[in-house]
Amino acid sequence: MRFVTFEQGGRRRLGTILDDRIVDLPGLVGHPAFPTSLESLVQRNGGTLMPAARAALERGDVDGFVVAEPHLLPPVLPVTLRSPDATDAQRPLLGPDAVVPWPADAGWLELRPKLVVVLGRPLDRAVPDEVRAAIFGFALLADWRAVAADGDPTRADRAPLSIGPWVETAFAPSTATLRVVVDGAPFLERELRGAGERLVEDVATASRLLPLSPGDAFASAPLAPGEHRLWPGARVEMAVDGLGVLVVRVGR
């Protein structure tokens, strides 16, 4: 399933994608105990919740719960978000179609495309097979690094992260290809190959250092090496089949 989060009355609301339409999933299921946010669904995803969601999507009244002109937010707000090259800083998390503010003293922005896994089960001293079984879903992440004109990345820990457009519960990284388009022109293309397995190993290693919980998320190392410089006003489309297209605009 593909889960999104949209804004409703100033609050985060759980949705899913069906035939390119966004459906208000809690409204469709119609049970007061069904989670209204993806964060809550991830925390409580055992039992009958997922079967109830799938059964509701097969009913004939889905059209009545399609969201018109939804404003998409970051699909999930992880409890923690770790990465092999992460810093300890708090960084803003942006959703699809959001504008990345341009830092006043930046010479350029670097794009570091990544995969993210969100855990749906606790892990403690896990082996890779246990990690695979604990993954709730995958998403795309654009890690932005602000670099000064002299090449000093001193603002890296204050640049935002962009995540989305959805969290996919069924995804095979080994057969996927990353494509990045900037202002309508091809910018980067790379097969993911072993990126998913390396990410699983990273999670297994982390679980040997401290227990992990549902809602924790892990980002891969950058999927493409080297510098990928971006300038004010750029429109970036980062795509992987199955994970959608994460569109981000760079501020001026």
N, C-alpha and C positions, 0 to 999 in steps of 0.2 A: 504494500500500500504506500501511497504517497501522501504525506501529511504536511500541511501548511499551517501557518498562523496568520489570521487577519485581524484587523482592528474592528471592534464593535463597541460603540459607546465609550471609547477611551480605554477599553480593556482588550487583552489578548484573548482570542477565540480560536478553538481548534477547528480546522477544516481538512478536507481531503479532496483529491483531484479525481474526477470521474469524467472521461471523455472530454478532456480539456476544460472542464468546468470545475469551479470550486464549490463544494457542498459543505454547508454548516452541519458538521457531523453530530455534535451533541443534540441539535434540534431534530435531526433526522432520526437518531436512535430513540429519542423521546423519553429516556429514563432519567429521573433526577440524580441518580447515583453515577451516571456516566460522566467522565472527566470533561471539563470545558476547555482545558488547555493541554498542549502536547506535553508540557512538563509533568502534569499530573498523570497523563496516560502512560508516560515512560515509567514513572514511579510505581504504577499499579497495573502494569500490562499483563500480569498473569490472569488465570481464571477465565471468565467468560467475556471480558471486555473486547478483545480483538474479534472473536467469533460474532459477537453482537454487532460490531461495526460492519463486518463483511455481510452479515445477513441483512442489515438495514439497507445497504447499498444495492441489494438485489430486489428491493421492493419497487412497486410501481409508482410511488409517490415522491421519488427523488427530486423531480423538477420543482416541487414546491419549496425545496430547501437550498436551491442554487443561489449563491451570493452574487448579487449584481455589483459590478465595479468594485471589487474588494481592494482594500489597501493592505498589501502584504507586509508583514513584519518579519524579523528573524524567526525562522520556523521553530527554533528551540533555543531556550536560554539554559545552557549547561550549568550544572552545579559547579563543576570545574572544567577548564579547557587546557589541556596540556599538549606540548609539542616538543620534539627533540631540540628545537632551536628557540624555544620560548623564553621570555624573561618573566620575572615575578611581578611585573607591573599590571595594574588594572587597565584594560584597554576597551574602548567602546566597541560594541557589537552591532553592526548595521545589517539591515535586511536587503532583499532584492530591490533594485531601482533606487536605492538611497544614494545620496551624494556624499562622497568622501571629501571632507573639508580639506582644503589645501593649507598645509602649515606655512605660516608667514615666512619662515626662514629656510624653507626647503629648496634645494636645487632641483630635485626631481623625486618622484615616487618610484619605488621598486615594487613590482607585483611578484608575489611568491604563491603560486597556486598550490592548494593542498586538498587532500581528502580528510573528512572528519567521520569518526565513528562515535555513536552515542550508545552507551551501555544501558541495557534494560534489566540486568541482573547483577547482584553483587559478585565480586571476584576477590579471591584471596589465594595468593601463591598459585596462580592458574597456569595451566599449560595451554598451548595455542588452540587445541580443539575446544577447551572450555571457554576461551575468549570468543571464538567464532559463535558458539552457542549463546553467548551473553550479549551479542551485538543487537541492539534494537533497530538501528538503521544507519545509513550513510548520508552525507551531504557534501556540498562543495564549500570550500573556504578560500577567500582571497585575503592573503596576509599582506597588508600594505606596510612598507618600510619607507619612512621619510629620510632622505639623505641630503646633507648640506652640499652647497656648490663645490666645496673642496673635497667631497667624498666621505665626509665623516657622518656615520649613521647614528648620531647622538640622539635623534628624536624617535628612534625605532620603537621604544617602549610606549610612546604616546600616540602612534598612528593607529587607526582603527582596524578592525577585522570585518569583512563582509561574508555573510553566510546565507545559503539558500540555493535555489528558491524553495526547495522542499527537503524533507527527510524521507528517504526511500528505504523500505524494510527488506526489499529483495534486490540485491545488487551484486554483480560479479566483477570486481575490479580487474581481474586478470585479462579480461577480453575487451576492456574499454580503452578509449582514446580521449585525451584531453585536447581541446581546441580553444584557442583564444583569438578573438577578433577585436581590433581596435579601430574605431571610426570606420567600420565597414571593410577593413582590409585585414587579411590573415596576418596574425602576429606570432603565433606559436602553435605547434602541433606535436604531441608526444604521446606514444603508447604508455599506458600505466604499468603494464607488465607486472613486476613483483611488488608494486607499491602497496597493494592491499596486504600481502603477506608480511611485509616489513612493518606495517602498522599493527598487525596482530601481534607480532613479536614485541613491539614497543609496549603494547598494553600488558602482555604477559609479564614482561620485565618489571613494569610499574607495579603490578599486583604483588610482586615478591617483596617490594619495598614498603607498601602500605595497602590496607584493604581498600577496594574500590566499590562504589555504590551505583545503583541505577541513577541515571542523570549525569554521571561523569562522562566527559567527552575527551577524545584524543584526536589531534591533528597529525597528519603525516609530516615527514620532512618535505621540503619543496619538491613538487613533481617535475620541475624543469630546472636544471642548474643554470647558473650564470645570472647576469643582471638583465632585467627587463624594465627599462626606464619608461616612465609615463609622465605626461606633461599636463598642465592645467587645461580643463575642458574636454579631456578624452572621454569617449564612451567605450566601455570595455564589456565584452561578452565572453564569459568563461563557460564552456559547455563540456559535458560528458554525457554520452548516451545513457539514459536511465536516471541521471541525476539532474537533468534539465539544463537551463541556461541561466546563469547568474549574471544579471545586467547591473553594472555599476557605472555611475558618472563621477568623474573626477572634478572637484570644484575648481573654480577659477581664482 
